[in-house]
Amino acid sequence: MKTTAVILAAGLGTRMRSRLPKVLHPLAGKPMLQYILDVVNSVTDTKPVLVVGHGAEQVQKVIGDAARYVLQEPQLGTGHAVMQAQAALQDGTELVLVATADMPLLSQQTVRQLVEAQANHIGPISMLTVMSQDPRGFGRIVRDAQGNIQAIVEESQASPEQLQIHELNTGVYCFRADWLWESLPRIPLSPKGEYFLTDLVAIAAAEGQPVRSFIISDPVEGIGVNNRVHLSEVEAILRRRINQHWMLSGVTLVDPASTYIDAGVEIGMDTVIWPNTYLQGKTVIGEDCQIGPNTVLRDTQVGNGCKLVAVVADRARLEDRVEAGPFARLRKGAHLAEGVHMGNFGEVKNSYLGPGTKMGHFSYIGDAQVGADVNIGAGTITCNYDGERKHPTEIGANAFIGSDTMLVAPVKIGEGARTGAGAVVTKDVPNDTLAVGMPARAIKKLGKRD
């Protein structure tokens, strides 16, 4: 049966106390909203309809064309929100899956089972419920003596007896589309001037229509986010899920409790992640690596067999068998080729270091192209900024840069060339030439063994 999802994301989220829309708060590197979008996309046939309101422009900017958008203005409750989506679903949709955007822990399997349950159900509604001792503000499921669902009672309106009910409404439903569009106008206006989707359960029961419930096997999936306390709880659960996934995939996490891995990260087999390591964004790590401790990689590509200790890298690329750290910084555009060694307290920005190059400690390489098998002595600086513009530095293969050399860009160091310790290089140095002094000057043509 053709199924379309409607995601409710128009609420103010006032309890978050934030200028950022609640559904865009990040969880393990992704916006909260993205989790439910990924789930419904895996179990439905068409692009989901996203009902937006507060912060609509921000939401659309982040999610882009991954959804169709419907504006709910003003926001008059969940029933009113689904009413706004009706026009977008007049496309032969037979089942309408409705979920809220603040439930990032729902699994694909659970939602798929809900849709399949409704596809085989004679009644108009199937819904997800959860058994929990902690109600977290959810409505209670009211059943008759025979166990049939009669209504959903909001916590604020529940009697003392109803407050003892442990079956809770998660706010996730699958409706038969024709019945939904026919019944939405019959939702009564609440004392608060809103139309609540939960009232459809009582409408169906009054008609003698069976309402089917599907109890979530793992109560954790039913946790919603209403404030920053809930946000931290969900973050911790997602972290445990992610860490467990990678450990079962052949990655060693020495201390999972102090290892933070975003949802979009990829890690190769037999890599070891040491404590206090943060792998963020779209970071990709190869096999047989040693990462950490105290390492932060953000949107960075790491090849096989790399060893990184106390490294901070942002949008960098490291090829196979690179060693860096401790206390190394790789900024945007840093590209370390195979076998590069980068010493402690070094920094590379928007530069390429060729295969086998060794970069000593306390050095800065910026806007540079460095050839293969170059030795960059400790304290070397590429002076790439003149106060107005950045300028490039080129260092040829097999060059030897002496300690504390200042390379005043733009400048080229030829293949096989050398600079003396403390040299200030303001002019190009030809191939196989030794330059020393301040400012540096060529003093000797080097032989192959020099």
N, C-alpha and C positions, 0 to 999 in steps of 0.2 A: 504494500500500500504506500502511496506517495506520502511522505512525511516531511513536514517543514517545522523548524524550531523557531520559537519566539523567545528571545532573551530579554528580560526586563532589567533595564539599566538606567532608569530615569530618576531614581530617588536622590534626595539631597545628601544622604549619608551624614547627617549632622553630628552623630556621635563620634565620627572620626576626627572632628575638629580640624579640618584641613581645607585649604583652597583647592587641592587636587581632588577631582571626583573620586569617590570611594572605589569605584571599579577599576581605576587606573593605578591604585597603590600596588607597588611591586611585591611579588612573592617569588623567591628563588629566581630572580632575574627576569620574570615576565609579569606583565600587568595581570592583576587578579582576573579580569574579564577574559583574558586569553585562554585560561584553563577550560572554562565551560564552553567557549567557542570551539576549541580543539575537540572536545568530547562530542558535542552535537554534530560537528562536521563529519565525524567518523561514523555516525549512526543514522544520518538523515540523507535525503536525496537532493536537496536544493540548498542554495545559500541561505543562511539563517536571517531572520528579521530581528534587528536590534532596536528596541524601543528606548530612545534617549530623551533626556530632558535637561537636568542640571549638568552643565559642562558638556553639552552636546558637541560643540566644536572641538574641544580637546579630545573627546572620545573618538570622533571621526578621524581626527588627525593621526591618532595612534593606531587605530584598527584598520583604517584605509578601506579598500574594496573587499575585505574579507566578509562583509555583511551588507545587507540592505538596511537602510535606516528609516525609522518612523519617529517623528517628534511627538512627544506627549507634553502638551502645554495647554492648560496647567496640569499638574500631576494630581489626579483625583483617584488614586488607588490602583491596585493591580488589575481589577476588572476593567477599569477605564483604559489602562495601558494596553491590554489585549484588544480592546475595541479599536484602538488606533491602528492595529496591525491587520485588521480584517481586509481592507482593500488590497493590501500587498499579497494576500494569500488566496485571492480568487483565481487560482491558476490550476485547479484540479487537485489541490492538496486534500487528502483524505484524512490524515491524522495531523494534529497540531501538538507538538511537544512544547510545553511552556516551562521555563526555568528562570531562576533569578541569577544575576551576574555575580553574586557574592558567595557562591558555593564552589570554590576551586578544588575541593577534594573529591568531588563525584568522579567515579570511574566510568570509563567507556563501557565496561561490562554491565554495570548497574543500569545505566541509562538505556543500553540496548535491550536489556531484559524488560524494562518498563515498556518500551515501544512494542516489543514483540508480545507482551502480555495484553496490551490494548488491541493489537491487531487480531488477537484471538478471543476478544472479550465481547460479549453481546451488549454490554452496557456502554454508556457514553464516556465514562471517565475511568482511567487508571491513575493511581498516584503513588508516589514514594513516601513511605513513613519510616520512622526510626524509633526503636525502643531505647530509652535513655532515662537515667535517674536525674540527669541535669537538663532541665527543659530549655535553658538558654533563651527564654522568651517565645518559644514556638507555640503555636496553637495545639490544642488537644484533639485527638480523634475520638469522637463519641460514637459508640456502637450500641445496637439494641441487644436484647437478650439472646438473639440468635447469632450475634456477632456481625451483623450487617452494619456498615457505616451509615450513620444518619446525618452527621454534621461535623464541621470543624469549628471549635470554639476558641476564639482568641484568648490568650492568657489573661488579658485585662478584663475580660467579660466572663471568665469561668467561675463557677461556684467552687466552694471549698472541696466538694466531692470530685468535681471535674479536674481540679488542680492536682489530684492524686493520680490521674491517668498518666501512664508512662509512654504511651504511643503518641508520637509527635508528628506534626505535619512539617515536611521539609520545603513545601512550596514548589515541588516539581510534579507536573501533571502531563498526561497524554490524553487528549480529547479526540472524540470523533468530530471531525470538522463541521459537518452539517448541524449536529446538535449544538455545538459550541456557538455558532453564529446565531442560531435561533434562540438560544437561552441567554446570551449576554445581556440583551435589553431588559431581561426580567430580574436582573440583580437589583436588590433594593438599595436605596441610598442610606448610608450609615449615618448615625448621629453626628459624625465628624464631617459629613458632606463628601464621602468617598464611596467608591464601588469596589467591593472586595471579591476577588476571584474565588475565595474560599466558599462564598455563598452558593456557588454552583453545585457543591456537594449536597447541600440541603435541598436545592431545587430538584436534583436528580432523585434523591430519596423520596421526596414528596410525590414524584411521578411514578414511584414504584420501580425506578431504573436502578439496577445494581451498580454500586461503585466498588471498583476493585482496588485493593491496596497491595503494594509490593514492599515488604519490609526489608530495608537495607541490612545485609548481613554484617557489615562492618560499620558500627555507629559513627566512626570517625568521619565517614563520607558525608554525614548529615550536618557537619559543623559549618555554620555560616559565619560571615565576618560582619560585625556591626560596629566594632571599635578597634582601637589599636592593641588592646589586650588579645582579642580574638585573632588579630592579624599576626601577632607574634606566635600564638599557639599553632596557627595553620602553617606558618613558616617553618616551625620546628618539625611538624609532621612531614611536610614536603621534603625537608632536608633528609630526614630519616629514610624516606622512600627512595630518594635519589641515591643516597650513599649505599643503601642496601642493593639497589640495582647494579651499581658499578662493582661492588664487592662480589656479587654473584656472577658478574661478567669477567672476572679475572683480574680485577684491580685491587691492590692492597691499600687499605686506609689504616695507617698505624693507629690513629686515634680518631674515629668517626665523629666523636662529639666536638672536636675542634677543627673539623674539615668542612668547608663551605663550598658546595658545588652547585652552580646554577643549572636550571633545567635544560638549557641549550648547549651544554658542554658535551664534548665527546672525548673518551679516554681509551687508549689502546691497552691490550692485554699485557700483564706482567709489569705494568707501571706501578710504582710505589709513591703514595702521597703521604708526606710527613705532616705532623701537626701544624696548626695555625696557618693553613694554606687556604687561599680563596681563589677559586676558578670561576670566572665570571663571563657573562655574555655568550659569545659564540666561540669560545676557546676550544681548540682541538689539540689533543696531546697524543703522540704516537705510542708505540710499544716500548717496553723495557726502559722507561725513564725513571729518574729519581727527582721528584718535585718537592721542594721544601726541605726543612721547615721554614716557616715565616715567609711564604712566597705569595704574591698576588699576580695573577695572569688575567688580563681582561681583553677579550676579542683577539687572542693571540694564537698563532699556529706554532706548534712545537713538533719537531720530527721525532724519529726513533732514537733511543739510546742517549737522550739528553740528561744532563745533571744540572739542576738549578737550585741554588741555596740562597734564601733570603733575597730573591729577585722580585722586582716590581716591573711588569711589562704591560704596555697598553698598545694594542693594535700593532704588534710586532710579529716578525716571522723568524723562526729559528729552524734551520735544517738539521739533518741527522748529526748526532754525536757532538752537539754544542755543549760547552760547559760555561757556566756563568755564576758569579757571586763568590763569596757572600756580599750582600749589599750592592747589587748591580741594578741599574735603572735602564730600561729599554723603552723609549718613547715612540710615539707614532712614526711609522715608516722605518723603524730599525729592522734590518735584514741581516742576520748572521748566517753565513753559508756553512756548509758541512765542515765539522771539525774545528770551528772557531773556539778559542778560549778567551773569555772576558774576565779580567781580574776583579778584585773587590773594590767597591766604591767607584766603579766606572759608570759612564753614562753614554748612551748612543741615541741619536735622534736623526730620523730621516736620512739614514746612511746605510751603505752596503759594505759589509766586511767579507772579503773573499775567502775561499776555502783555506783552512789551515792557519789563518791569521791569528796572531796572539796579541791581545790588547792588555797592557799592563794596568795596574791599579791606579786609582786617582786620576784617570784620564777622561777627557770629554771629546767625543767625535760627533760632529753635527754637520749635516748637509755635505757628506763626503762619499766618495767612491774609492774603496780600498781594494787593491788586488789580492791575489792569492799569496799565502805564506809571507805576509808582512809581519814584522815585529814592531809593535807600538809601545815604546818605553813608558814607564810610569810617569804620570804627571803631564803627559802630552795633551795639548789643547788645540783644537781647530777654532781659530778666532773667526767665526763665520759671520758675525754681525757687526756692521760698521756704524750702527745707530739709526740707520734708515732702511737698509736692505740686508738680506741674507746672501752670502756668496759661497760657491762650492769649493771644495778641496778634492784633489785627485792624488792618490798614492798608488804607484805602480807595483806590480808583483815583485816579491822578494826584496822590497825596500826595508831599511832598518831605520826606525825613528828613535833617536836617542831620548833619554829621560828628560822631562821638563822642556821639550821642544814646543815652541809656539808657531803654529802654522797659520799665518795671516792670510786669509782667503780674500780674493781668489788666488789660488796657487796650485802648482802641479809638482809633484815629486816623482821623478822618473823611475823606471824599473831598475832594481838593483841599487838605487841611490841610498845614501846614508846622511843622517844629520847628527851633529855632535850634541852632547848633553847641554841643555840650556840654550840651544840655538833659537833665534827668532827669525823665521823664514818668511821673507816678504816677496821674494822672487822665485820663479820656477827653478827647480834643480834638475839638470839633465840626467839621463840614464847613467847608471854606474859612476856617480859623482858623489864626493864627500863635501858637505857644506857645514861650516861651523861659524860660531860667533853671533854677535848681536849688533846690527843685523847680520844674518848669515851670508857667507860668501863661499863660492866653490874654491877649494884649495887643492883638490887632488882628483885625478881620474883613477877610478878603482879598477883593478884587474878582477878576473873572475874569482880568484881565491881570496881577495881582500874582503 
